[in-house]
């Protein structure tokens, strides 16, 4: 932990290390041209900045070298969530455009006057204040607002699904949602937007994505190819999988100057029996547990807290906010992309490796011309205590 990052807090005579940092302490300046608005030509071509989390040393590499850079006999944990086409554009009776970002199915399938329906929660754009509107979408799909939840969130009942789940219909009528900064940059670009939209369906998705439910990709995993995954196993590493469905809160900045006042959105996760067993064995044998992305960190560190020291199989939800001073009970090494300033993701990485070390690594990456954010380059944060 960085010097000066801790104060001593006495709670029932128990001393614990806490951070006394402000949100502005997680700010940095990034030249706009280093924001990656498009994926690299090949996934494995991403650059990889290696940071020793205890010594602070830095080394430059490429992601295709990942198998040889991980600590020996690592358990590598992937998040196999799949981004679904959650952005849905339609029209109001007036003809005005309306847009939704679907976040989750909010209830059981229901029967209504127009047949089968599904209730979903979503973030609305251009909805206005009119009540009881019948909203129309492509393919005969319609929706009505059941409830306004505040801050642009609504609960909708979809009908006109033709006997299919809405998730299936979205493959035809929905769009892959992209981070707001990518969408804003694309709107400013004169060419290539149409081709990018087609590419995003494949590239804004990990090659091991399996379970639909995320509105954002677990971006650290975007750099893997099937060949690189095979290479991990050939190098003596083990692969385990879990699912955490990334929600829109992953892009929400921390607006309070006191980070602890920020409220995290709930995200659902599931840990299979095989993964829980593999983690138990790795921990017992003191093998490295490498999280591919902050979503894996949150799932594992939430599970071990809920399991009172054990990572147990099953489904759960997490609002865990890991800030400097937090204890990491499971994850020993981390692969992650470069994150937005003032974000909960940057704070998690700073909690793992130390704020000053992480910000120093970010400055080195900027100076070396690394590409940042979802489609950008990656970091490998490794190192063992006392090594």
C-alpha positions as CSV (number, residue, x, y, z in Angstrom):
1,X,0.0,0.0,0.0
2,X,1.3,3.5,-0.8
3,X,2.7,5.5,2.0
4,X,0.3,8.2,3.2
5,X,-2.7,6.3,1.8
6,X,-3.8,5.0,5.2
7,X,-5.1,6.3,8.5
8,X,-5.7,4.2,11.6
9,X,-9.3,3.8,12.5
10,X,-10.3,2.4,15.8
11,X,-13.5,0.4,15.9
12,X,-14.3,-1.5,19.1
13,X,-10.5,-1.4,19.8
14,X,-9.7,-3.1,16.5
15,X,-7.2,-1.2,14.3
16,X,-7.6,-1.4,10.5
17,X,-6.0,0.3,7.6
18,X,-8.3,2.7,5.7
19,X,-7.8,5.0,2.8
20,X,-8.6,8.7,3.2
21,X,-8.6,9.6,-0.4
22,X,-10.8,11.9,-2.5
23,X,-12.3,11.2,-5.9
24,X,-10.0,13.8,-7.4
25,X,-7.0,11.7,-6.3
26,X,-8.0,9.3,-9.1
27,X,-7.9,11.9,-11.9
28,X,-5.4,11.9,-14.7
29,X,-5.1,13.6,-18.1
30,X,-5.3,11.5,-21.3
31,X,-4.7,12.9,-24.8
32,X,-7.9,12.3,-26.8
33,X,-6.0,10.6,-29.6
34,X,-5.1,7.8,-27.1
35,X,-8.8,6.8,-26.6
36,X,-9.3,3.6,-28.6
37,X,-12.6,4.1,-30.5
38,X,-12.0,1.0,-32.6
39,X,-10.5,-2.4,-31.9
40,X,-7.0,-3.3,-33.0
41,X,-6.5,-5.2,-36.2
42,X,-6.1,-8.4,-34.2
43,X,-7.0,-9.1,-30.7
44,X,-3.6,-10.4,-29.6
45,X,-1.8,-7.3,-31.0
46,X,-2.7,-5.3,-27.9
47,X,0.2,-4.0,-25.9
48,X,0.6,-5.2,-22.4
49,X,2.1,-3.2,-19.6
50,X,3.4,-5.4,-16.7
51,X,3.3,-3.9,-13.2
52,X,4.8,-5.5,-10.1
53,X,2.2,-4.6,-7.5
54,X,4.7,-4.6,-4.6
55,X,7.8,-3.2,-6.2
56,X,6.3,-0.9,-8.7
57,X,8.6,-2.0,-11.6
58,X,7.2,-1.7,-15.2
59,X,7.9,-3.8,-18.3
60,X,6.5,-3.5,-21.8
61,X,5.2,-6.5,-23.7
62,X,2.4,-7.6,-26.0
63,X,-0.7,-9.6,-25.1
64,X,0.3,-12.5,-27.2
65,X,3.1,-13.2,-24.7
66,X,0.6,-13.6,-21.8
67,X,1.1,-17.3,-21.2
68,X,4.8,-16.8,-20.4
69,X,4.3,-13.7,-18.3
70,X,1.9,-15.2,-15.8
71,X,3.2,-16.7,-12.6
72,X,3.8,-20.5,-12.9
73,X,0.8,-22.9,-12.6
74,X,-1.7,-20.1,-12.4
75,X,-5.5,-20.5,-12.1
76,X,-6.8,-18.1,-14.7
77,X,-10.4,-17.1,-14.1
78,X,-12.5,-15.8,-17.1
79,X,-15.9,-14.0,-17.1
80,X,-17.9,-15.7,-19.8
81,X,-20.8,-13.2,-19.8
82,X,-22.1,-12.3,-23.2
83,X,-23.1,-8.8,-24.3
84,X,-26.6,-8.8,-25.6
85,X,-28.1,-6.3,-28.2
86,X,-29.5,-4.2,-25.3
87,X,-29.9,-0.9,-27.2
88,X,-33.4,-0.7,-28.7
89,X,-34.6,2.2,-30.8
90,X,-38.3,2.8,-31.5
91,X,-40.9,5.5,-31.9
92,X,-43.7,7.1,-29.9
93,X,-47.3,7.6,-31.3
94,X,-46.3,11.1,-32.3
95,X,-43.5,9.7,-34.5
96,X,-40.8,11.0,-32.2
97,X,-37.8,8.7,-31.7
98,X,-37.2,6.9,-28.4
99,X,-34.3,4.8,-27.2
100,X,-33.8,2.3,-24.4
101,X,-30.9,0.5,-22.9
102,X,-32.4,-2.7,-21.5
103,X,-30.7,-3.6,-18.3
104,X,-32.4,-6.7,-17.0
105,X,-35.6,-8.8,-17.2
106,X,-37.6,-7.7,-14.2
107,X,-40.3,-10.3,-13.9
108,X,-41.9,-13.4,-15.1
109,X,-43.4,-13.8,-18.5
110,X,-47.0,-12.5,-18.2
111,X,-50.2,-12.9,-20.2
112,X,-51.9,-9.7,-21.3
113,X,-54.6,-8.5,-23.7
114,X,-52.1,-8.9,-26.6
115,X,-50.8,-12.2,-25.6
116,X,-47.4,-13.1,-24.1
117,X,-45.4,-10.3,-22.6
118,X,-42.2,-9.7,-20.7
119,X,-41.4,-7.0,-18.1
120,X,-37.9,-5.4,-18.4
121,X,-36.1,-2.6,-16.7
122,X,-34.3,-0.1,-18.9
123,X,-32.8,3.4,-19.1
124,X,-34.8,5.6,-21.4
125,X,-33.8,8.4,-23.7
126,X,-36.3,10.9,-25.3
127,X,-39.2,9.3,-23.6
128,X,-40.8,12.5,-22.3
129,X,-43.4,12.6,-19.6
130,X,-46.5,11.3,-21.4
131,X,-48.2,8.4,-19.7
132,X,-49.5,5.1,-21.2
133,X,-47.8,5.4,-24.5
134,X,-47.6,2.5,-26.9
135,X,-44.1,2.4,-28.1
136,X,-43.3,0.7,-31.4
137,X,-40.2,-1.1,-32.5
138,X,-39.1,-3.1,-35.5
139,X,-40.6,-6.5,-36.2
140,X,-44.0,-5.6,-34.6
141,X,-42.7,-5.4,-31.1
142,X,-44.5,-3.0,-28.8
143,X,-44.0,-1.8,-25.2
144,X,-45.8,0.3,-22.5
145,X,-44.3,2.0,-19.6
146,X,-45.4,0.4,-16.3
147,X,-43.4,2.5,-13.9
148,X,-40.9,5.3,-13.8
149,X,-38.1,4.4,-11.4
150,X,-36.1,7.6,-11.4
151,X,-32.9,8.9,-13.0
152,X,-34.2,7.8,-16.4
153,X,-35.0,4.2,-15.4
154,X,-38.3,2.7,-16.3
155,X,-40.1,-0.6,-16.2
156,X,-41.6,-1.7,-19.5
157,X,-43.9,-4.5,-20.6
158,X,-43.0,-5.8,-24.1
159,X,-45.6,-7.5,-26.3
160,X,-45.8,-8.5,-30.0
161,X,-42.9,-11.0,-29.5
162,X,-44.4,-13.6,-31.8
163,X,-44.0,-16.4,-29.2
164,X,-40.3,-15.8,-28.8
165,X,-38.3,-14.4,-25.8
166,X,-37.4,-10.8,-26.2
167,X,-33.8,-11.8,-25.8
168,X,-34.2,-13.8,-29.1
169,X,-35.9,-10.9,-30.9
170,X,-33.2,-8.5,-29.9
171,X,-30.8,-10.4,-32.1
172,X,-32.8,-9.0,-35.0
173,X,-34.0,-5.6,-33.7
174,X,-31.4,-4.6,-31.1
175,X,-28.0,-3.1,-31.2
176,X,-24.8,-3.8,-29.2
177,X,-24.4,-1.0,-26.7
178,X,-21.0,0.7,-26.7
179,X,-19.4,2.8,-24.0
180,X,-20.6,6.4,-24.2
181,X,-17.1,7.8,-25.1
182,X,-16.9,5.5,-28.1
183,X,-20.4,6.5,-29.3
184,X,-19.5,10.1,-28.9
185,X,-16.3,9.7,-30.8
186,X,-17.9,7.7,-33.6
187,X,-20.5,10.5,-34.1
188,X,-17.7,12.9,-34.7
189,X,-16.1,10.6,-37.3
190,X,-17.0,11.2,-40.9
191,X,-16.3,7.7,-42.2
192,X,-16.3,4.1,-41.0
193,X,-19.2,4.2,-38.6
194,X,-21.3,1.7,-40.5
195,X,-18.5,-0.8,-40.8
196,X,-17.7,-0.3,-37.1
197,X,-21.2,-1.1,-36.1
198,X,-21.0,-4.4,-37.9
199,X,-17.6,-5.2,-36.4
200,X,-18.7,-4.4,-32.9
201,X,-21.1,-7.4,-32.8
202,X,-18.0,-9.6,-33.1
203,X,-15.2,-7.6,-31.5
204,X,-17.0,-6.1,-28.5
205,X,-17.4,-9.7,-27.3
206,X,-14.9,-12.1,-25.8
207,X,-14.2,-15.3,-27.8
208,X,-15.4,-17.3,-24.8
209,X,-18.6,-15.4,-24.2
210,X,-21.4,-17.8,-23.5
211,X,-24.2,-16.5,-21.3
212,X,-26.2,-13.4,-22.5
213,X,-27.0,-10.8,-20.0
214,X,-24.3,-8.0,-20.0
215,X,-24.7,-4.5,-21.4
216,X,-20.9,-4.0,-21.5
217,X,-18.1,-6.4,-22.3
218,X,-15.5,-7.6,-19.7
219,X,-12.9,-5.8,-21.7
220,X,-9.7,-7.4,-20.3
221,X,-10.9,-10.6,-22.0
222,X,-11.3,-9.0,-25.4
223,X,-7.6,-9.6,-26.2
224,X,-7.8,-13.4,-26.0
225,X,-8.0,-15.7,-29.0
226,X,-8.7,-19.4,-29.0
227,X,-5.0,-20.0,-29.7
228,X,-4.0,-17.9,-26.7
229,X,-6.4,-19.8,-24.4
230,X,-4.9,-23.1,-25.7
231,X,-1.4,-21.6,-25.0
232,X,-2.3,-21.0,-21.4
233,X,-3.1,-24.6,-20.9
234,X,0.0,-25.8,-22.8
235,X,2.1,-23.5,-20.5
236,X,0.8,-25.3,-17.4
237,X,-1.9,-22.9,-16.4
238,X,-5.5,-23.9,-15.6
239,X,-8.6,-22.1,-16.8
240,X,-11.8,-21.6,-14.8
241,X,-14.9,-19.7,-15.6
242,X,-17.7,-17.7,-14.0
243,X,-20.4,-15.3,-15.1
244,X,-20.9,-11.7,-13.9
245,X,-23.3,-9.7,-16.1
246,X,-21.8,-6.2,-16.4
247,X,-24.4,-3.5,-15.9
248,X,-24.5,0.2,-17.0
249,X,-23.1,1.3,-13.7
250,X,-19.6,0.2,-14.9
251,X,-19.5,3.5,-16.9
252,X,-21.0,5.7,-14.2
253,X,-18.4,8.2,-12.8
254,X,-18.0,8.8,-9.1
255,X,-19.7,12.2,-8.7
256,X,-19.2,12.5,-5.0
257,X,-15.8,13.8,-3.7
258,X,-16.0,11.2,-1.0
259,X,-15.7,7.9,-2.9
260,X,-17.4,5.9,-0.1
261,X,-20.6,7.9,-0.7
262,X,-20.9,6.5,-4.2
263,X,-23.6,3.8,-4.5
264,X,-22.7,0.8,-6.7
265,X,-25.2,-0.7,-9.1
266,X,-26.1,-4.3,-8.3
267,X,-24.6,-6.9,-10.7
268,X,-25.6,-10.6,-10.8
269,X,-23.0,-13.3,-10.9
270,X,-22.8,-17.1,-10.9
271,X,-19.9,-19.3,-9.9
272,X,-20.1,-22.9,-11.1
273,X,-19.2,-25.9,-8.9
274,X,-16.1,-26.7,-10.9
275,X,-14.8,-23.1,-10.5
276,X,-15.4,-23.1,-6.8
277,X,-13.6,-26.4,-6.4
278,X,-10.6,-25.2,-8.6
279,X,-10.3,-22.0,-6.5
280,X,-10.4,-24.0,-3.2
281,X,-7.6,-26.2,-4.5
282,X,-5.5,-23.2,-5.8
283,X,-5.8,-21.4,-2.5
284,X,-5.0,-24.5,-0.4
285,X,-1.8,-25.0,-2.5
286,X,-1.0,-21.3,-2.6
287,X,-1.2,-21.2,-6.4
288,X,-1.8,-17.8,-8.1
289,X,-5.4,-16.9,-8.9
290,X,-5.3,-14.6,-11.9
291,X,-8.5,-12.6,-12.5
292,X,-9.1,-11.6,-16.1
293,X,-10.8,-8.3,-15.5
294,X,-12.2,-6.3,-12.7
295,X,-15.6,-8.2,-13.1
296,X,-13.9,-11.4,-12.0
297,X,-12.3,-9.6,-9.1
298,X,-15.7,-8.4,-7.9
299,X,-17.3,-11.8,-8.3
300,X,-14.6,-13.7,-6.4
301,X,-14.1,-11.1,-3.7
302,X,-17.8,-10.8,-3.2
303,X,-18.2,-14.6,-3.0
304,X,-15.5,-15.1,-0.5
305,X,-17.0,-12.4,1.8
306,X,-20.5,-13.9,1.4
307,X,-19.0,-17.4,2.0
308,X,-17.2,-16.3,5.2
309,X,-13.8,-17.1,3.8
310,X,-14.8,-19.7,1.1
311,X,-15.7,-19.2,-2.5
312,X,-18.9,-21.2,-2.9
313,X,-20.8,-22.2,-6.0
314,X,-24.1,-20.5,-6.8
315,X,-25.8,-17.4,-7.9
316,X,-25.7,-14.1,-6.1
317,X,-25.6,-10.3,-6.6
318,X,-22.9,-7.9,-5.6
319,X,-22.6,-4.2,-4.9
320,X,-19.0,-4.5,-3.7
321,X,-16.9,-1.4,-4.0
322,X,-13.2,-2.1,-3.6
323,X,-11.2,1.0,-2.8
324,X,-7.6,1.5,-1.5
325,X,-7.4,-0.2,1.9
326,X,-9.5,-3.2,0.8
327,X,-8.2,-6.7,1.5
328,X,-8.0,-9.1,-1.5
329,X,-8.7,-12.6,-0.2
330,X,-8.7,-14.6,-3.4
331,X,-7.2,-12.7,-6.4
332,X,-3.4,-12.6,-6.4
333,X,-2.8,-11.3,-10.0
334,X,-4.9,-9.2,-12.4
335,X,-5.2,-8.6,-16.1
336,X,-7.1,-5.4,-16.8
337,X,-7.5,-2.6,-19.4
338,X,-6.8,1.1,-18.7
339,X,-9.9,2.7,-17.0
340,X,-11.5,6.1,-17.0
341,X,-10.5,8.7,-14.5
342,X,-12.5,8.9,-11.3
343,X,-14.1,5.6,-12.0
344,X,-14.8,2.7,-9.6
345,X,-12.8,0.5,-11.9
346,X,-9.7,2.7,-11.5
347,X,-10.2,2.7,-7.7
348,X,-10.4,-1.1,-7.7
349,X,-7.1,-1.4,-9.6
350,X,-5.6,1.2,-7.2
351,X,-6.8,-0.9,-4.3
352,X,-5.1,-3.9,-5.7
353,X,-1.7,-2.4,-6.6
354,X,-1.5,1.0,-4.8
355,X,-2.8,4.3,-6.1
356,X,0.6,5.9,-6.7
357,X,2.0,2.8,-8.4
358,X,-1.1,2.6,-10.7
359,X,-1.1,6.2,-11.6
360,X,2.6,6.1,-12.3
361,X,1.9,3.1,-14.6
362,X,-0.8,5.1,-16.3
363,X,1.6,8.0,-16.9
364,X,4.2,5.6,-18.3
365,X,1.5,4.1,-20.6
366,X,0.5,7.5,-21.9
367,X,4.1,8.5,-22.5
368,X,4.6,5.2,-24.5
369,X,1.5,5.8,-26.6
370,X,-0.7,3.0,-25.3
371,X,-4.4,3.0,-26.3
372,X,-6.9,3.4,-23.5
373,X,-10.3,2.1,-22.4
374,X,-12.5,-0.7,-23.7
375,X,-10.9,-1.2,-27.1
376,X,-7.4,-0.3,-25.8
377,X,-4.4,-2.0,-24.5
378,X,-4.0,-4.0,-21.3
379,X,-2.1,-4.3,-18.0
380,X,-0.8,-7.3,-16.2
381,X,-0.5,-6.6,-12.5
382,X,1.4,-9.3,-10.8
383,X,3.9,-10.0,-8.0
384,X,3.9,-11.9,-4.8
385,X,4.3,-10.5,-1.3
386,X,7.8,-10.9,0.0
387,X,9.1,-12.1,-3.4
